[in-house]
């Protein structure tokens, strides 16, 4: 979900594409293309890294953190954004 968005941040809602012949497994409706700053994914990736010792989970978390810093950081905190 994160990698499919131009910002590198996940949309609030993602749908499984169950249509025969679909080119992508997931799709996002226009009304769902917003990110409400849910850092739980980064926390989960941290635990996955600690449990498995696979660096890919650490890398995924770092990429998402950098996207939060780049796109949502404002003067006194962070803001939700449209992730189109």
Secondary structure, 3 states (H helix, E strand, C coil): CCCCCCCCCCCCCCEECCCCCCCCCEECCHHHCEECCCCHHHHHHHHHHHHHCCHHHHHHHHHHHHHHHHHHEECCEECCEECC
